[in-house]
């Protein structure tokens, strides 16, 4: 049961019906708008409906999985950030903490899971093509398979994060685990602050991009091309950028990666390594365009500071979502970079 105030309350069934109505309406509007001819409307609506429905289902699975993990952790009697009295420090053994190699292995599993999806897609896309055209066929095939590969890769990464956190929840002290994956989303003010800051950054990048010409020195990445192509490919990019990437990537980079390293190497080292890794993994989107590099670097700095200052993931997710939302809206007018 979800309650709002003193009078309004909604059951899980009512919320599920409301979500289904929103998904269907969004699929109808988006599918009709994406169809090039009236004959394609039914297929376009069906494709968008599958993308949205799958993304919402995956989002619910990850959210419920995190809630399940946090619910199994015994809540400490005092806030995790409050140090215990000196007498308790002498009487109790030091809680088991994640070692740096555990954090790096968690990131390696996440990267392997997401990359494996695209590698399988590349093999499928280039199958049967002549050797001298295999590379071009793979690139074209990957773009064609993006509506399936992009959300699937995000799903693989999200499930990997859940498995890592499940293992950590079983072996770490409750207070330490709640420092890595906070049990609360944050206050309304913190969530609004993250959303406004992310939207402002996205808007600044869009405005800057309209004045700075882009002269690419190499072919754009599959993600950049997906954002500029009409139809299911663009919708797959939009759905992944709004519903999947913010919670999954924040749980990995600002949760397991940053929070895990902060337990042993300290917050400064965790901020530097997690931020540099996150920014570097998006290099294909900013490599030849300095406004995109600056925007993604600023976004990385923003969500990292929000994680450290608020000690929650909620503000990071809303900032990431708002930034991507501005770029998704702009994608229907021009080809963006750096989502």
NUNUFI-937443 format. One record per atom (N, C-alpha, C, O): residue in one letter; x, z, y. Coordinates in steps of 0.1 Angstrom, whole numbers, plus 5000, padded with zeros to 4 digits. Example, Ala and Ser with C-alpha at 12.3 -4.5 7.8 and 13.67 -1.06 7.14 Angstrom:
BEGIN
A513250784943/A512350784955/A513250784967/A514250854967/S512850714978/S513750714989/S512950795000/S513450805011/
This chain:
BEGIN
X500850004988/X500050005000/X500950005013/X501850085014/X500649915021/X501449905034/X500449945045/X499449885047/X500850035054/X500050095064/X500650055078/X501850055080/X499750025087/X500149995101/X499250095110/X498050075111/X499950195116/X499250285124/X498350375116/X498750405104/X497250425121/X496350515114/X495150445108/X494550505099/X494750335113/X493550275108/X493750155099/X492950135090/X494850075101/X495049955093/X495849985081/X496950045082/X495449935070/X496249945057/X495949825049/X494749785048/X496949775042/X496849655034/X497449685020/X498549735019/X496749645010/X497249654996/X498149544993/X498249445001/X498949554982/X499849454978/X499149324975/X499649214978/X497949324970/X497149204967/X496749134980/X496849014981/X496349204990/X495949145002/X497149085009/X497048975015/X498249155009/X499449095014/X499948965007/X500348865013/X499748964994/X500148844986/X499248724990/X499648614991/X497948754991/X497048654995/X497348595009/X497348475012/X497648685018/X498048645032/X499248555032/X499348455039/X500248595024/X501548525023/X501248385017/X501848285022/X500348375007/X500048245001/X499348155011/X499648035011/X498448215019/X497748125029/X498748075039/X498647955043/X499648155044/X500648115053/X501548005047/X501847905054/X501948025035/X502847925028/X502047785027/X502647685030/X500847795023/X500047665021/X499847595034/X500047475035/X499447675045/X499247615058/X500547555063/X500547445069/X501747625062/X502947575066/X503347445058/X503947355064/X503047445045/X503347325037/X502547205041/X503047095042/X501247225044/X500347115049/X500847065062/X501046945064/X501147155072/X501647105085/X502947035084/X503146925089/X503947105077/X505247045075/X505246915067/X505946825070/X504446915056/X504446795048/X503746675055/X504246565054/X502746695062/X502046585070/X503046535081/X503146415083/X503646625087/X504646585098/X505846515093/X506346425100/X506246545080/X507446475075/X507146345068/X508046265066/X505846315065/X505546195058/X505646075067/X505246075079/X506245975062/X506445855070/X505245765070/X504945695080/X504445765059/X503245685058/X502145775053/X502445875046/X500845735055/X499745815050/X499845835035/X499345935029/X500345725028/X500445735013/X501345845008/X501245884997/X502345885016/X503345975012/X502946125016/X503746215012/X501846145022/X501446275026/X501346375015/X501846485015/X500646335004/X500346424993/X501646464987/X501946584983/X502546364984/X503846394978/X504746484988/X505346574983/X504646455001/X505446535010/X504946675011/X505746775011/X503646695011/X503046825012/X503446904999/X503747025000/X503346834987/X503746904975/X505146944975/X505447054970/X506046854980/X507446894980/X507747014989/X508547104985/X507147015001/X507347125010/X506747255004/X507347365006/X505647244998/X504947354991/X505847424981/X505947544980/X506447334973/X507447384962/X508647454968/X509047564964/X509147394979/X510347454986/X509947594992/X510647694990/X508847594999/X508447725006/X508047824995/X508447944997/X507247784985/X506847884975/X508047934968/X508148064965/X508947854964/X510147904957/X511047994965/X511548094961/X511147954978/X511948034987/X511348174989/X512048274989/X510048174991/X509348304993/X509448394981/X509648514981/X509248324969/X509348404957/X510748464955/X510948574950/X511748384958/X513148424957/X513448544966/X514048644963/X512948524979/X513048634989/X512448764984/X513048874985/X511248754978/X510548874973/X511348934961/X511549054960/X511948854953/X512748904942/X513948974947/X514249084941/X514648924956/X515848984962/X515449114969/X516149224967/X514449114977/X513949234984/X513549344975/X513949464976/X512749304964/X512349414955/X513549464946/X513549574942/X514449374944/X515649414936/X516449514944/X516949614938/X516749484957/X517449584965/X516649714967/X517249824966/X515349704968/X514549834969/X514649904956/X514650034956/X514649834945/X514749904932/X516149974931/X516250094926/X517149904935/X518549964934/X518650094943/X519050194938/X518150074955/X518250194964/X517350304960/X517650424962/X516250274953/X515350374949/X515950454937/X515550574935/X516850404930/X517450474919/X518650564923/X519150634915/X519050554936/X520150634941/X519550764946/X518650774954/X520150874941/X519651004946/X520151024961/X521351014964/X519151044969/X519451064984/X520251184986/X519951294981/X521351174994/X522151294997/X521351395006/X520451355013/X521751515005/X521051615013/X521451605028/X520651655036/X522451535032/X522851515046/X523151365048/X523451295038/X523151315060/X523551175062/X524851145056/X525751225057/X525051015051/X526250975045/X527450985054/X528551005050/X527150965067/X528250965077/X528751095081/X529851115087/X528051205077/X528351345081/X529351395071/X529051405059/X530551435075/X531551485065/X531051625059/X530451705066/X531351645047/X531051775041/X531851895046/X532951865051/X531352015045/X532152125049/X533452135042/X533652075031/X534452205047/X535852215041/X535752275028/X536452245018/X534852385026/X534752455014/X534252355003/X534752364991/X533252265006/X532752174996/X533852074992/X533852034981/X534652035002/X535751934999/X536651994988/X537251924980/X536852124989/X537852184979/X537152204966/X537852204955/X535852224966/X535152264953/X534752134945/X534852134933/X534452024952/X533951904946/X534951804945/X535751784954/X535051724934/X535951614933/X535651504942/X534451484946/X536551424946/X536351314955/X535451204948/X535751164936/X534351164954/X533451064948/X534150934945/X535050894952/X533750874934/X534350744930/X534050634940/X532850614943/X535050574945/X534850474956/X535150334950/X535950324941/X534550224956/X534950094952/X536350054956/X536750084968/X537150004947/X538549964951/X538449824957/X537549754955/X539549794964/X539549654970/X539449544960/X538749444963/X540049564948/X539849454938/X538449444934/X538049334930/X537649554933/X536249534930/X535549454940/X534649374937/X535849474953/X535149404964/X535549254963/X534649164964/X536849234961/X537249094960/X536749024948/X536448904949/X536549094937/X535949034925/X534449004928/X533948894923/X533849094935/X532449064938/X532248934947/X531348854944/X533148924957/X533048804965/X533448674956/X532848574958/X534448694947/X534748574939/X533648534930/X533348414928/X532848634924/X531648594916/X530648524925/X530048434920/X530448574937/X529448514946/X529848374949/X529048274948/X531148354953/X531648214956/X531548124944/X531148004945/X531848174932/X531848094920/X530348044917/X530147934913/X529448144918/X528048114915/X527548004925/X526847914920/X527748014938/X527247914947/X527947784946/X527347674947/X529247784943/X530047664942/X529647584929/X529647464929/X529447664918/X529147594905/X527947504906/X527847404900/X526947554914/X525747464915/X526047334921/X525547234917/X526847334932/X527247204938/X528147124929/X528046994930/X529047184922/X529847104913/X529047044902/X529246924898/X528047114896/X527147044887/X526446934893/X526246834887/X525946954905/X525246844912/X526146724915/X525646614913/X527446744918/X528346634920/X528546564907/X528646434907/X528646634896/X528846564883/X527646484880/X527746364875/X526446534882/X525246464879/X525146344888/X524746234884/X525446354901/X525346254911/X526246134908/X525946014910/X527446164903/X528446054901/X528446004886/X529145914883/X527546054878/X527446014864/X527045864863/X526045824870/X527745784856/X527345644854/X527845554865/X527745434863/X528445604875/X529045524886/X530445474882/X531145544875/X530745354887/X532145304884/X533145394890/X532945454900/X534345394884/X535445494889/X535745474904/X535945564911/X535745344908/X536245324922/X535145354932/X535345364944/X533945384928/X532845424937/X532245554933/X531245604939/X532945634925/X532445764921/X532345864932/X531345934933/X533345854941/X533345954952/X532245924962/X531546014966/X532045794965/X530845764974/X529545794968/X528645834974/X529445764955/X528245784948/X527945934947/X526745974948/X528946014945/X528746164944/X528246214958/X527346294958/X528846164969/X528446214982/X526946174985/X526146254989/X526646044982/X525246004984/X524246074974/X523146114978/X524746104962/X523846174952/X523646314956/X522546374954/X524746384961/X524546524966/X523546534977/X522746624977/X523546444986/X522646444997/X521246424992/X520246484996/X521046334982/X519746314976/X519246434968/X518046454968/X520146514962/X519846624954/X519746754963/X519546864957/X520046744975/X520146864984/X518846944983/X518947074983/X517646884983/X516446974983/X516347064971/X515747164971/X517147034960/X517247124948/X518447204949/X518447324946/X519547144952/X520847214951/X520947324962/X521547434959/X520547304974/X520747394985/X520047534982/X520647634982/X518647534979/X518047664976/X518547724963/X518547844961/X518947634953/X519447684941/X520747754942/X520947864936/X521647704951/X522947764953/X522747904960/X523447994957/X521847904970/X521548034976/X520948134966/X521248254967/X520048084957/X519548174947/X520548224938/X520548344935/X521548144934/X522648184925/X523448294932/X523848394926/X523748274945/X524448374953/X523748504954/X524348614953/X522448494957/X521648614958/X521548694946/X521648814946/X521348634934/X521248704922/X522648764918/X522648874912/X523748694922/X525048754920/X525248884928/X525748984923/X524748884940/X524949004948/X524049114942/X524549224942/X522849084937/X522049184931/X522749244919/X522749364917/X523349164911/X524049214899/X525249304903/X525549404896/X526049254913/X527149334917/X526649474923/X527249574919/X525649474931/X525149604936/X524549684925/X524649814926/X523949624915/X523349704904/X524549774897/X524349894893/X525649714895/X526749774888/X527349884897/X527649994892/X527449864910/X527949964919/X527050084920/X527450194921/X525750054919/X524750164920/X524850264908/X524550384910/X525350214897/X525450294885/X526750374885/X526850484878/X527750334892/X529050404891/X529550464904/X530450544904/X528850444915/X529350504928/X528450624931/X527350644927/X529050704939/X528350824945/X527250774954/X527350674961/X526050844954/X524950794961/X525150774976/X524750684982/X525950874982/X526150864997/X527050745000/X526850675010/X528050714991/X528950604993/X528150474992/X528350375000/X527250464982/X526450344980/X525550314992/X525350204996/X525050424997/X524150405009/X524950375022/X524350325031/X526150395022/X527050355033/X527250205032/X527350135042/X527350155019/X527550005017/X526249935019/X526249825026/X525249975013/X523849915014/X522950015019/X522350095012/X522750025033/X521850125038/X520450115033/X519950005031/X519850235032/X518450235027/X517450205038/X516250175034/X517750205050/X516850175061/X517150045068/X518350005068/X516149975073/X516349855080/X516849875094/X517549785099/X516549985100/X516950015114/X515750025122/X514550005118/X515850075134/X514750095143/X514249965149/X514849855148/X513049965154/X512449845160/X513349795171/X513449675173/X513849885179/X514749845190/X516049765185/X516449665190/X516549815174/X517749755168/X517449615162/X518149525164/X516249605156/X515849475151/X515549375162/X516049255161/X514949415173/X514649335184/X515949295191/X516149175195/X516949385192/X518249355198/X518949245190/X519449155196/X518949255177/X519549155169/X518849025170/X519548915171/X517549025170/X516848895171/X517048825185/X517248705185/X517048905196/X517248845209/X518648795211/X518848685216/X519548875206/X520948825207/X521248705199/X521948615204/X520748695187/X520948575178/X520248455184/X520848345184/X519048475190/X518348365196/X519048315208/X519148195211/X519548405216/X520248365228/X521548295225/X521948195232/X522248335214/X523448265210/X523148125205/X523848025209/X522048115197/X521647975193/X521247885204/X521647765204/X520547945214/X520147855225/X521347815233/X521347705238/X522247905235/X523447865242/X524247755236/X524747665242/X524347765222/X524947655215/X524247525216/X524847425218/X522947525215/X522147405216/X522347345230/X522547225231/X522347425240/X522547375254/X523947315256/X524147215262/X524947385250/X526247345252/X526447205244/X527247125249/X525847195233/X525947075225/X525446955232/X525846845229/X524446975240/X523846865247/X524746805258/X524546695263/X525746885262/X526646845273/X528046795267/X528746715273/X528446855256/X529746825250/X529546715239/X528946735229/X530146595241/X529946485231/X530746525218/X531746595218/X530146475208/X530746495194/X531346365189/X530546275187/X532646365187/X533246245181/X533946295168/X535146325168/X533146285157/X533746335144/X534946255139/X534946125141/X535846325134/X537046255128/X536946235113/X537746175107/X535846295107/X535646275093/X534146275090/X533446325099/X533646225079/X532246225076/X531646365077/X532246465073/X530446385082/X529846515083/X529546575069/X529346495060/X529446705069/X529246765056/X527846745051/X526946695059/X527546775039/X526246755033/X525146835041/X524046795043/X525546965045/X524647045052/X524246995066/X523146995070/X525246935073/X525046885086/X524146755084/X523246735093/X524346675074/X523546555072/X522146595068/X521146535072/X522046705060/X520646745056/X519846795067/X518646775067/X520446855078/X519746905089/X519146785098/X518246805105/X519746665096/X519346555105/X518446455098/X517946365104/X518246475085/X517446375077/X515946425076/X515746535073/X515046335079/X513646375078/X513146395063/X513846345054/X512046465062/X511546475048/X511946605041/X512346695047/X511946605027/X512246725020/X513646775022/X513946895021/X514646685025/X515946725026/X516146815038/X516746925037/X515546775050/X515546865061/X514846995059/X515247105063/X513646985052/X512947105050/X513647205040/X513547325042/X514347145031/X515147235022/X516247305030/X516547425028/X516847235040/X517847305049/X517147415057/X517747515059/X515947385063/X515247475071/X514847605063/X515147715068/X514347585051/X513847695043/X515047785039/X515047905040/X516147715035/X517347795031/X517947865043/X518447985042/X517947795055/X518647865067/X517747975072/X518348075078/X516447975070/X515648085076/X515348195066/X515348315069/X514948155053/X514448255044/X515548305034/X515448425030/X516548225031/X517448265021/X518848305026/X519348415023/X519448225035/X520748255040/X520848385047/X521848465044/X519948425057/X520148555064/X520248675055/X521248745056/X519248695046/X519348825038/X520448815028/X521148915025/X520648705021/X521648695010/X523048705016/X523848785011/X523348625026/X524748625032/X525048755039/X526148805038/X524048815045/X524348945052/X524549055041/X525349145043/X523749055030/X523949155019/X525349135013/X525949235009/X525849015013/X527148995007/X528249025017/X529149105013/X528248965028/X529348975038/X529349105046/X530449165047/X528249145051/X528149265059/X527749385050/X527849505055/X527349365038/X527049475029/X528149495019/X528949585021/X528149425008/X529149444998/X530549425002/X531449504999/X530849315010/X532249285014/X532649385025/X533649455023/X532049395036/X532449475047/X532349625043/X533249705045/X531149665038/X530949805034/X531849855023/X532349965023/X532149765014/X533049805003/X534449825007/X535049915003/X534949725015/X536349745020/X536449855030/X537549925030/X535449885037/X535449995047/X535650135040/X536150225046/X535250145027/X535450265020/X536850305017/X537250415015/X537750195016/X539150225012/X540150175022/X541050255025/X539950065028/X540850015038/X540350045053/X541150015062/X539250095054/X538750135068/X537850015074/X537949905069/X537150055084/X536249955090/X536949845097/X536449735096/X538049865104/X538749755111/X539149645101/X538949525104/X539749685090/X540249585080/X539049515074/X539049395072/X537949595071/X536749535065/X536149435075/X535649325070/X536049465088/X535449375098/X536349245099/X535749135099/X537649265099/X538449145101/X538349055088/X538248935090/X538549105076/X538549025064/X537148965061/X537048845058/X536149045063/X534748985060/X534348885070/X533848775067/X534748905083/X534348815093/X535148685092/X534548575094/X536448695090/X537248575088/X536848485076/X536848365077/X536448555065/X536048485053/X534748415056/X534548295052/X533748485063/X532448425066/X532648305075/X532048195072/X533448315085/X533648205094/X534448085087/X534047975090/X535348115079/X536148015072/X535247935062/X535447815061/X534348005056/X533547935046/X532547835052/X532047745046/X532347845065/X531547755073/X532347645080/X531847575089/X533647635076/X534547545083/X534047395083/X534247325092/X533347355072/X532847215072/X531847185082/X531647065085/X531247285089/X530247265099/X530847265113/X530147235122/X532147315114/X532647325128/X534047265129/X534647275140/X534547205118/X536047175118/X536447075129/X537547095135/X535546985133/X535946885143/X535046895156/X534946805163/X534447015158/X533547035169/X533747175175/X533147265169/X534447195186/X534747325190/X533547405194/X533647525193/X532447355200/X531347435203/X530747505190/X530347615191/X530647425179/X530147485167/X531147595162/X530647705157/X532447575163/X533347675159/X533247805167/X533247915162/X533047785181/X532847905189/X531547975186/X531448095186/X530447895184/X529147955181/X529248035168/X528748145168/X529747975158/X529848055145/X530748175146/X530448275140/X531848155153/X532748275155/X532048385163/X532148505159/X531248345173/X530548445181/X529448515172/X529248635173/X528748435164/X527748485155/X528348585145/X527848695143/X529548555140/X530248645131/X530548775138/X530348885132/X531048765150/X531348885157/X530148965160/X530149095159/X529048895163/X527748965167/X527249045155/X526949165156/X527148985143/X526549055132/X527449155127/X526949265121/X528749145128/X529749245124/X529549365133/X529549475127/X529549345146/X529349465155/X528049535152/X527949655153/X526949455150/X525649515147/X525749605135/X525149705134/X526449555125/X526549625112/X527249765115/X526849865109/X528349755122/X529149875125/X528349975134/X528450095132/X527749925144/X527150015154/X525850075149/X525550185151/X525049995142/X523750045137/X523750105123/X522850175119/X524850075116/X524950115102/X523750075093/X523450145084/X523249955096/X522149905088/X522449755087/X523349695093/X521649685078/X521649545077/X520549475084/X520549345085/X519549545088/X518349485094/X518649405106/X518249295108/X519449465115/X519749395128/X520649275125/X520449175132/X521449275115/X522349165112/X521449045107/X521648935110/X520449085098/X519548975093/X518748915104/X518548795104/X518148995113/X517348935123/X518148855133/X517648745138/X519448895136/X520248805144/X520648675137/X520548575144/X520948685125/X521248565117/X520048475116/X520148345118/X518848535114/X517648455113/X517248385126/X516948265126/X517348465137/X517048405150/X517948295154/X517548195160/X519248305151/X520248205154/X519848075147/X519847965152/X519648095134/X519247975125/X517947915129/X517747795128/X516948005134/X515647955138/X515747855150/X515147755150/X516647895160/X516847805171/X517447675167/X516947565172/X518347675158/X518947555153/X518047475145/X518047345145/X517147545137/X516147465129/X515147395138/X514747285135/X514747465149/X513847395159/X514547275165/X513847175168/X515747295168/X516547185175/X516847075165/X517046955169/X516747105152/X517046995142/X516046885142/X516346775138/X514846915147/X513846805148/X514046725160/X513246625162/X515046755168/X515246665180/X516646605180/X516746495185/X517646665173/X518946605172/X519646675160/X519146765155/X520746615157/X521546665146/X522346785150/X523346765157/X522146905145/X522847025148/X524147045140/X524346975130/X524947135144/X526147175137/X526247325137/X525847385147/X526747375126/X527047515125/X525947605122/X525847715129/X525047575113/X523947665109/X524447775100/X523647855096/
